[in-house]
């Protein structure tokens, strides 16, 4: 209630003192969410009393009742505290998203902070994990909820963003709901005194006094006693949290500077990151274990399917990237780069002779990941829809990396089709090549060539299941209808970024939120140059450095609308330069050979007695012709292989 009281009385100056975001300092309107956990009898009546008090303040209340159906009887749960926390934050996040609210204020105070730090000490946390709660953060427990989990606002990709079509690149999500804790600097006693001073009723959850109910309650009761060592008293715990926060902030800032010094390329279509360590950076970071771990963690977050990358899991990968010079036996056999798996990402060297270049890509999914990595859509029929917006399914986060949605055509009257998104598998390849039209086969192969080797089997595939198609086995027939990250669609499907079409199925895709600019500096978004000759279309993001008007170098992020990878003109090879001369010589030799075989002189046309000699000479020239042709063709083929390889890794 103290937070509600402050929101009622707050002025612009008070907002400044509370250090709230700019969006809340002017024209602020408040909605109050009251969470009824439905764990104890009478909780609904207490929620109604709180709502009545808020209405007296002029703040609109909303009671959120938690749904425990998926967990059974809450009183029988051994992890009731963690489940209640998950349900509570998910209910708050969804409520904010439904009402267009992007800032959620909660009333955590200094006593809550001390309880958090002590709980984390008991759980084995150390280092930055002892920061406790931060003033600003994403809403916990809301991973995969669109509009809450750093999503809902698409990133701009160019000046023609409003006129995208099916060839548009993959957009990057942004937005979501942020949580703020403006009362962290205050003790609970101060807040209770504030409420009494202003005539505001203070409500206390009775279950908080039961020290046997949850671990949090046990910690709370211990902090109220003098039984703990001095080092675990509230002042010392808060001091520890403050020091850990300062250390974490300094480490994040240093990691941001190092991150912006690394040239990297993020390919959204295949979920790969390639980067190179600048000269001297590796040597400077050899003794900076914490900095190396923080920097690599920042790089991993660009493509990892995990919402959290634990610092303790990065050690082996950090040794590979930032470790001392490795012997030949450590770097692999036969030039194969050493590879480390961490947080669903493979970290490997791209060139055995150059230790400073690395590639991050999604590791091959396990059987369990393939099973749980399937997202199912149930499209609505035309009769159950009222507008174009309702035709679209909700955005679903697939594999923690891609947001995907689908939409049926306007003539969709039956609900017998199930749409799923899963990993592309080896069994799909032959079916795809057999089902595509002849004209579309080359395009499909060119797109698949962007995902080399096993990488293609880490990409999403939209699959349609229709009953009754397979009469032999009496099971639903599966058909891969789109490879969304590569931009390919089967007949009857297409990518649509706005109003869906009436005559076909539609799909859309966006990439998860990533932050390519940690340090201060300008970011620019612009289309790249394009070439129509010998090119392959894909979507890349490249981070480069540029010079600002002040002369200070700052990081730039370039998100091209369509990046065209073209091969620059090269000087012709030696075989290509001399091909005309070889062809002329081969023509002359062929003429001699043919005339000799006919028994005539190639010059006068009369019968000659030197047929054997001419035949021998013609044969020698014919052999020369064969060698020349073979040499030329071999050179062209090798040249073509080089071009294809260069395009695939650019």
C-alpha positions in Angstrom: 0.0 0.0 0.0 2.9 2.3 0.5 3.7 2.2 -3.2 0.0 3.0 -4.1 0.1 5.9 -1.6 3.2 7.3 -3.2 1.7 6.9 -6.7 -1.4 8.9 -5.6 0.6 11.7 -4.1 3.5 11.8 -6.5 4.6 14.9 -8.4 7.2 15.4 -11.1 9.8 16.3 -8.5 9.0 13.1 -6.5 9.4 11.1 -9.6 12.9 12.6 -10.0 13.8 11.5 -6.5 12.5 8.0 -7.1 14.7 7.7 -10.2 11.8 6.4 -12.3 11.9 6.1 -16.2 11.1 9.2 -18.3 7.9 7.5 -19.5 6.5 7.7 -15.9 7.4 11.3 -15.1 4.7 13.1 -17.0 1.1 12.2 -17.7 1.4 9.1 -15.6 -1.7 7.0 -15.0 -1.7 4.0 -12.7 -3.4 0.6 -12.7 -3.1 -1.6 -9.6 -2.9 -5.3 -9.9 -3.8 -7.4 -6.8 -2.7 -11.0 -7.0 -5.0 -13.5 -5.3 -2.9 -16.6 -4.9 -5.9 -18.7 -3.8 -3.7 -20.7 -1.4 -5.4 -19.9 1.9 -9.1 -19.4 2.8 -10.3 -15.8 2.7 -7.7 -14.6 0.3 -10.4 -13.4 -2.1 -12.0 -11.3 0.6 -8.7 -9.7 1.4 -8.1 -8.9 -2.3 -11.5 -7.2 -2.4 -10.7 -5.0 0.6 -7.4 -4.0 -1.0 -9.2 -3.1 -4.2 -11.7 -1.0 -2.2 -8.8 0.9 -0.6 -7.2 1.6 -4.0 -10.5 2.9 -5.4 -10.5 5.4 -2.5 -7.2 6.6 -3.8 -8.6 7.0 -7.3 -6.4 4.1 -8.7 -8.2 1.5 -10.8 -7.7 -2.0 -9.2 -7.6 -5.3 -11.1 -7.7 -8.6 -9.1 -5.7 -11.4 -10.8 -6.6 -14.9 -9.6 -3.9 -17.5 -10.1 -4.9 -20.7 -11.9 -3.4 -23.8 -10.2 -5.1 -26.4 -12.5 -1.8 -27.5 -14.1 -0.3 -28.2 -10.7 -3.1 -29.7 -8.7 -3.7 -28.9 -5.1 -1.2 -26.1 -4.1 -1.0 -27.4 -0.5 0.5 -30.7 -1.7 3.3 -29.1 -3.6 6.8 -29.3 -2.2 7.9 -26.4 -4.4 4.9 -24.2 -3.8 7.1 -21.1 -3.4 8.7 -21.3 -6.9 5.4 -22.3 -8.6 3.5 -19.4 -6.9 6.3 -17.0 -8.1 6.0 -18.3 -11.6 2.3 -18.0 -11.8 2.3 -14.6 -10.1 4.8 -13.0 -12.5 3.2 -14.5 -15.6 -0.2 -13.2 -14.5 1.3 -9.7 -14.0 3.1 -9.8 -17.3 0.1 -10.8 -19.3 -2.1 -8.2 -17.5 0.4 -5.5 -18.4 0.5 -6.6 -22.0 -3.2 -6.7 -22.4 -3.5 -3.1 -21.2 -0.5 -1.8 -23.1 1.5 -1.2 -20.0 5.3 -1.5 -20.4 6.4 -0.5 -16.9 5.5 -2.5 -13.8 6.3 -1.1 -10.4 6.7 -3.5 -7.4 7.1 -2.6 -3.7 10.2 -4.6 -2.8 12.1 -2.9 0.0 15.4 -3.3 1.8 14.2 -6.1 4.0 13.2 -8.0 0.9 16.7 -7.4 -0.5 18.4 -8.8 2.6 16.1 -11.9 2.5 17.1 -12.4 -1.2 20.8 -12.2 -0.6 20.7 -14.6 2.4 18.6 -17.0 0.4 21.1 -16.9 -2.4 24.0 -17.5 0.0 22.2 -20.6 1.3 21.7 -21.7 -2.3 25.4 -21.5 -3.2 25.4 -18.3 -5.2 28.6 -16.2 -5.3 30.0 -13.2 -7.2 27.5 -11.2 -9.2 24.8 -13.6 -8.1 24.8 -11.9 -4.7 23.6 -8.6 -6.2 20.1 -9.5 -5.1 17.3 -7.7 -6.8 18.1 -4.9 -9.3 16.2 -1.6 -9.7 15.3 -2.4 -13.3 14.9 -5.8 -15.0 12.8 -7.9 -17.3 9.7 -9.5 -15.7 10.9 -12.8 -14.4 9.3 -16.2 -15.4 7.9 -14.7 -18.6 10.2 -16.3 -21.2 8.2 -17.0 -24.4 5.3 -14.7 -23.6 4.9 -12.4 -26.6 4.6 -8.7 -25.7 6.2 -9.3 -22.3 9.5 -11.1 -23.0 11.4 -8.4 -24.8 9.0 -8.5 -27.7 6.0 -6.7 -29.2 7.9 -3.8 -31.0 9.6 -4.8 -34.2 13.0 -3.3 -35.0 13.3 -0.9 -37.9 15.2 -2.3 -40.9 15.1 0.6 -43.3 13.1 3.6 -44.6 10.6 1.4 -46.4 9.7 -0.6 -43.3 6.0 0.0 -43.8 6.1 -1.5 -47.3 7.6 -4.9 -46.7 6.7 -7.9 -48.8 7.5 -11.6 -48.7 11.2 -10.9 -49.5 11.7 -8.8 -46.4 14.5 -9.8 -44.0 14.0 -11.1 -40.6 13.1 -8.4 -38.1 14.5 -8.3 -34.6 12.1 -8.0 -31.7 12.2 -5.4 -29.0 9.9 -3.9 -26.4 8.2 -6.0 -23.7 7.5 -5.1 -20.1 10.1 -3.9 -17.6 9.9 -4.2 -13.9 11.0 -1.4 -11.6 11.6 -1.5 -7.8 11.7 2.2 -6.7 11.4 1.3 -2.9 14.5 -0.8 -2.6 16.4 2.1 -0.8 13.7 2.1 2.0 13.2 -0.2 5.1 9.8 -1.8 5.7 9.4 0.2 8.9 9.8 3.4 7.0 7.0 2.4 4.6 4.7 1.3 7.3 5.2 4.6 9.1 4.5 6.5 5.8 1.2 4.7 5.4 0.2 5.5 9.0 1.1 9.1 8.6 -1.0 9.4 5.5 -3.9 7.4 6.9 -3.4 4.5 4.6 -4.3 1.0 5.7 -1.4 -1.4 5.8 -2.2 -5.0 4.6 0.0 -7.9 5.7 -0.2 -11.5 4.3 -0.7 -13.8 7.3 1.2 -16.6 5.7 4.4 -14.6 5.8 4.5 -15.3 9.6 4.6 -19.1 9.1 8.3 -19.9 9.1 7.6 -23.5 8.2 5.7 -22.8 5.0 8.5 -21.7 2.6 12.3 -21.1 2.7 11.7 -17.4 2.3 9.6 -17.4 5.4 12.3 -19.2 7.3 14.9 -16.7 6.2 12.6 -13.9 7.1 12.2 -15.2 10.6 15.9 -15.8 11.1 16.7 -12.2 10.1 14.4 -10.9 12.8 16.4 -12.8 15.5 19.9 -12.3 16.9 20.8 -15.9 16.4 22.7 -15.4 13.1 26.4 -14.4 12.9 27.0 -10.7 12.6 28.2 -11.2 9.0 24.7 -12.4 8.1 22.8 -9.5 9.7 20.8 -7.2 7.5 23.3 -4.3 7.3 26.1 -6.7 6.2 23.9 -8.5 3.7 22.9 -5.2 2.1 26.6 -4.1 2.1 27.4 -7.3 0.3 24.7 -6.7 -2.3 25.9 -3.2 -2.9 29.4 -4.3 -3.5 28.3 -7.1 -5.8 26.2 -4.7 -7.7 29.1 -2.3 -8.2 31.4 -5.1 -9.4 28.7 -6.4 -11.8 28.2 -2.9 -13.3 31.9 -2.4 -13.8 32.3 -5.8 -15.3 29.4 -5.2 -17.7 30.8 -1.9 -18.8 34.2 -3.4 -19.5 32.7 -6.3 -21.4 30.7 -3.8 -23.4 33.9 -2.0 -24.4 35.5 -5.2 -25.4 32.4 -6.4 -27.3 32.3 -3.2 -29.4 36.0 -3.8 -30.3 35.2 -7.2 -31.8 34.1 -7.2 -35.5 31.3 -9.7 -35.7 28.7 -10.9 -38.2 25.3 -12.2 -37.2 23.4 -14.3 -39.8 19.8 -14.4 -38.7 18.7 -16.8 -41.4 20.9 -19.6 -40.0 21.5 -18.4 -36.4 25.3 -18.1 -36.7 27.8 -15.6 -35.4 31.3 -15.3 -36.7 33.8 -13.0 -35.0 37.5 -12.3 -34.8 39.6 -11.2 -31.9 41.6 -8.0 -32.7 45.3 -8.0 -32.4 46.4 -7.8 -28.8 42.9 -8.3 -27.3 43.5 -12.0 -26.6 46.8 -11.3 -24.9 45.3 -8.5 -22.8 42.5 -10.7 -21.6 44.6 -13.8 -20.7 44.5 -13.0 -17.0 41.1 -11.4 -17.0 39.0 -14.6 -16.3 35.9 -12.7 -15.2 36.0 -10.4 -18.2 36.6 -13.2 -20.7 33.6 -15.1 -19.3 31.3 -12.0 -19.4 32.4 -11.2 -22.9 31.8 -14.7 -24.2 28.5 -14.8 -22.4 27.5 -11.7 -24.2 28.4 -13.3 -27.5 26.5 -16.5 -26.7 23.3 -14.6 -25.9 23.1 -13.6 -29.6 22.1 -17.2 -30.7 21.6 -19.4 -27.6 18.2 -21.0 -27.2 18.5 -20.6 -23.5 17.0 -17.7 -21.7 19.9 -17.7 -19.1 23.5 -18.6 -19.7 25.1 -19.6 -16.3 28.5 -18.1 -15.9 30.0 -21.3 -14.5 29.1 -23.2 -17.7 31.3 -20.9 -19.9 34.8 -21.8 -18.6 35.7 -24.4 -21.2 34.5 -22.3 -24.1 36.4 -19.3 -22.7 39.6 -21.4 -22.5 39.1 -22.2 -26.2 38.6 -18.6 -27.3 40.8 -16.7 -24.9 43.2 -19.3 -23.7 47.0 -19.6 -24.3 48.4 -20.8 -27.6 47.2 -24.4 -28.2 49.4 -27.2 -29.5 48.5 -29.0 -32.7 47.1 -31.9 -30.8 44.7 -29.6 -28.9 43.4 -27.9 -32.0 42.2 -31.0 -33.7 43.3 -33.7 -36.2 43.6 -32.9 -39.8 42.8 -29.2 -39.5 39.4 -29.9 -37.8 38.7 -27.0 -35.4 38.3 -27.8 -31.7 34.7 -27.4 -30.7 33.0 -26.8 -27.3 29.3 -27.1 -26.5 27.8 -24.6 -24.1 24.2 -23.4 -23.6 23.0 -25.1 -26.8 25.8 -23.4 -28.8 28.8 -24.8 -30.6 31.9 -22.7 -30.2 34.6 -23.6 -32.7 37.5 -22.2 -34.7 36.8 -21.5 -38.4 40.4 -21.6 -39.5 43.0 -23.8 -38.0 45.9 -21.6 -39.1 44.3 -18.4 -37.6 43.5 -18.7 -34.0 41.6 -15.4 -33.8 38.6 -16.4 -35.9 35.6 -18.2 -34.4 32.1 -19.4 -35.3 29.2 -19.7 -32.9 26.2 -21.7 -34.1 23.3 -23.7 -32.7 24.5 -27.1 -31.6 22.7 -30.1 -33.0 19.5 -30.6 -30.9 19.2 -33.6 -28.7 16.4 -36.1 -29.0 14.8 -34.4 -26.0 15.2 -30.9 -27.5 13.6 -32.1 -30.7 10.7 -33.6 -28.8 10.1 -30.5 -26.6 11.1 -28.1 -29.4 7.8 -28.5 -31.3 5.3 -25.6 -31.3 1.8 -26.4 -32.4 -0.8 -24.0 -33.9 -4.5 -24.6 -34.1 -5.7 -22.1 -36.8 -9.2 -20.7 -36.3 -11.8 -21.3 -39.1 -13.4 -18.4 -40.9 -16.7 -18.8 -39.0 -14.9 -18.1 -35.7 -13.1 -15.0 -36.8 -14.3 -11.5 -36.9 -11.3 -9.6 -38.4 -8.0 -10.0 -40.1 -6.2 -9.6 -36.8 -8.0 -12.6 -35.4 -7.0 -14.8 -38.3 -3.3 -14.6 -37.2 -2.3 -17.0 -34.5 -0.4 -15.7 -31.5 3.3 -15.3 -31.8 5.1 -18.3 -30.5 8.8 -18.5 -29.5 10.4 -21.5 -31.1 13.7 -22.9 -29.7 14.2 -19.7 -27.8 15.4 -17.9 -31.0 12.6 -17.3 -33.5 9.1 -15.8 -33.0 6.7 -17.4 -35.5 3.0 -17.0 -36.3 0.7 -18.5 -39.0 -2.6 -17.5 -40.6 -5.0 -19.6 -42.7 -6.7 -18.3 -45.8 -10.0 -16.5 -45.7 -11.7 -19.6 -47.2 -10.5 -21.9 -44.4 -13.8 -23.5 -43.2 -12.6 -26.7 -41.6 -10.2 -27.1 -38.7 -8.7 -30.4 -39.8 -5.2 -29.0 -40.4 -2.7 -28.8 -37.6 0.4 -26.6 -38.1 3.5 -27.3 -36.2 7.0 -25.8 -36.1 9.8 -28.2 -35.5 13.5 -28.8 -36.4 14.2 -29.7 -40.0 15.3 -33.3 -40.2 17.1 -35.5 -42.7 13.9 -37.3 -43.7 12.5 -34.0 -44.9 15.2 -33.4 -47.5 14.2 -36.0 -50.0 10.5 -35.2 -49.6 11.2 -31.5 -50.2 13.3 -32.1 -53.3 10.6 -34.4 -54.8 7.7 -32.1 -54.0 9.0 -28.7 -55.2 8.4 -27.6 -58.7 11.2 -27.8 -61.2 11.6 -24.0 -61.3 11.6 -23.7 -57.5 14.1 -26.5 -57.0 17.1 -24.4 -57.8 16.0 -21.6 -55.5 15.4 -24.1 -52.7 18.9 -25.6 -53.2 20.5 -22.2 -53.2 18.8 -21.3 -49.9 19.8 -24.6 -48.3 23.3 -24.0 -49.4 23.4 -21.1 -47.0 23.1 -23.5 -44.1 26.1 -25.8 -44.6 26.4 -29.3 -43.2 24.5 -30.0 -40.0 23.5 -26.3 -39.5 20.4 -26.7 -41.7 19.0 -29.3 -39.2 19.0 -26.6 -36.4 16.6 -24.4 -38.4 12.8 -24.3 -38.1 10.4 -26.0 -40.5 6.7 -25.2 -40.7 4.9 -28.5 -41.1 1.2 -29.1 -42.1 -0.6 -32.2 -40.9 -3.8 -33.2 -42.7 -5.8 -36.3 -41.8 -6.8 -38.8 -44.3 -3.9 -38.2 -46.7 -2.1 -41.4 -46.0 -4.7 -44.1 -46.5 -2.2 -47.0 -46.1 -1.1 -46.3 -42.6 -4.2 -44.3 -41.6 -2.2 -41.5 -40.1 -1.9 -37.8 -40.8 0.4 -36.9 -43.6 3.1 -34.4 -42.8 4.3 -31.9 -45.4 7.0 -29.3 -44.9 5.4 -26.1 -46.2 7.9 -23.4 -45.3 11.5 -22.9 -44.1 10.8 -19.5 -42.5 14.3 -18.5 -41.5 15.5 -19.1 -45.1 12.5 -17.4 -46.6 11.2 -20.4 -48.6 7.5 -21.4 -49.0 5.8 -24.2 -50.8 2.9 -23.7 -53.2 -0.1 -22.3 -51.3 2.1 -20.6 -48.6 3.9 -17.3 -48.5 5.4 -14.9 -46.0 3.2 -11.9 -45.1 4.3 -9.2 -42.8 1.0 -7.3 -42.6 -2.6 -8.1 -43.8 -2.7 -11.8 -44.7 -3.7 -13.0 -48.1 -7.1 -14.4 -48.9 -6.1 -17.2 -51.2 -3.2 -18.9 -49.3 -1.7 -19.6 -45.9 0.6 -17.0 -44.5 3.4 -17.0 -42.0 5.8 -14.5 -40.5 9.0 -14.7 -38.5 11.1 -12.5 -36.3 14.3 -13.0 -34.4 14.5 -12.7 -30.6 15.7 -9.5 -29.0 19.5 -9.1 -29.2 21.5 -6.1 -28.1 24.4 -5.4 -30.4 25.4 -2.1 -28.8 26.4 -2.3 -25.1 28.6 0.8 -24.9 27.5 4.3 -25.6 27.5 5.1 -29.3 25.3 5.7 -32.3 23.5 2.9 -34.1 22.4 3.2 -37.7 20.0 1.1 -39.7 20.4 1.2 -43.4 20.0 -1.1 -46.5 23.2 -2.4 -48.0 24.2 -2.2 -51.6 22.9 -4.8 -54.0 24.2 -6.5 -57.1 22.2 -8.6 -59.5 25.0 -10.5 -61.1 26.1 -13.9 -59.6 24.5 -13.2 -56.3 22.6 -15.0 -53.6 20.1 -13.3 -51.3 20.3 -13.7 -47.6 19.9 -11.7 -44.4 23.0 -10.7 -42.4 23.7 -8.3 -39.6 27.3 -6.9 -39.5 28.7 -4.8 -36.6 31.3 -2.4 -37.8 32.9 0.8 -36.4 32.6 4.2 -37.9 33.7 7.7 -37.0 31.2 10.2 -35.7 31.1 13.9 -36.4 33.1 14.5 -33.2 35.9 12.3 -34.4 35.1 9.6 -31.8 34.8 6.1 -33.0 31.5 4.5 -32.1 29.9 1.1 -32.9 27.4 0.9 -35.7 24.8 -1.8 -36.3 23.9 -2.4 -39.9 20.7 -4.3 -40.6 20.3 -4.5 -44.4 16.9 -5.0 -46.0 18.4 -7.6 -48.4 22.2 -8.3 -48.3 23.4 -9.4 -51.7 26.5 -11.5 -51.6 28.2 -11.0 -54.9 31.6 -12.2 -56.1 33.9 -9.4 -57.1 35.5 -9.6 -60.6 38.8 -11.5 -60.5 41.7 -11.5 -62.9 41.3 -14.5 -65.3 43.3 -17.5 -64.5 46.3 -18.5 -66.7 44.3 -21.3 -68.3 41.5 -18.8 -69.1 43.9 -16.3 -70.6 45.4 -18.8 -73.0 42.2 -20.7 -73.9 41.7 -18.9 -77.3 45.3 -19.9 -78.4 44.8 -23.5 -77.3 41.5 -23.6 -79.1 43.0 -22.4 -82.3 45.8 -25.0 -82.1 43.3 -27.7 -81.3 41.3 -26.7 -84.4 44.3 -26.9 -86.7 45.3 -30.3 -85.3 41.7 -31.6 -85.7 41.7 -30.5 -89.4 45.0 -32.3 -90.0 43.7 -35.4 -88.3 40.5 -35.5 -90.3 42.2 -35.0 -93.7 44.8 -37.6 -92.8 42.2 -40.1 -92.0 40.6 -39.3 -95.5 43.9 -39.7 -97.2 44.0 -36.1 -98.6 46.4 -33.2 -98.2 44.8 -30.5 -96.0 46.4 -27.8 -98.2 45.9 -28.9 -101.8 43.3 -31.5 -101.3 45.3 -34.1 -103.4 46.0 -37.6 -102.3 49.2 -37.7 -100.2 51.7 -40.5 -99.6 52.4 -39.2 -96.1 49.2 -40.4 -94.6 50.9 -42.2 -91.7 53.0 -39.2 -90.8 50.0 -36.9 -91.1 47.9 -39.3 -89.1 50.5 -39.4 -86.4 50.8 -35.6 -86.4 47.0 -35.3 -86.2 46.9 -37.8 -83.3 49.4 -35.8 -81.4 47.5 -32.6 -81.9 44.3 -34.4 -80.9 45.9 -35.5 -77.6 47.0 -31.9 -77.1 43.5 -30.8 -77.7 42.2 -33.2 -75.0 44.7 -32.0 -72.5 43.9 -28.4 -73.1 40.2 -29.0 -72.8 40.6 -31.0 -69.6 43.0 -28.4 -68.1 40.5 -25.5 -68.9 37.5 -27.3 -67.7 39.3 -28.4 -64.5 40.3 -24.8 -63.8 36.8 -23.5 -64.3 35.3 -26.1 -62.0 37.8 -25.4 -59.3 37.1 -21.7 -59.7 33.4 -22.3 -59.3 33.9 -24.3 -56.2 35.9 -21.5 -54.7 33.2 -19.0 -55.5 30.5 -21.2 -53.9 32.5 -21.7 -50.8 33.3 -17.9 -50.5 29.6 -17.0 -50.8 28.5 -19.6 -48.2 30.7 -18.2 -45.4 30.5 -14.5 -46.1 
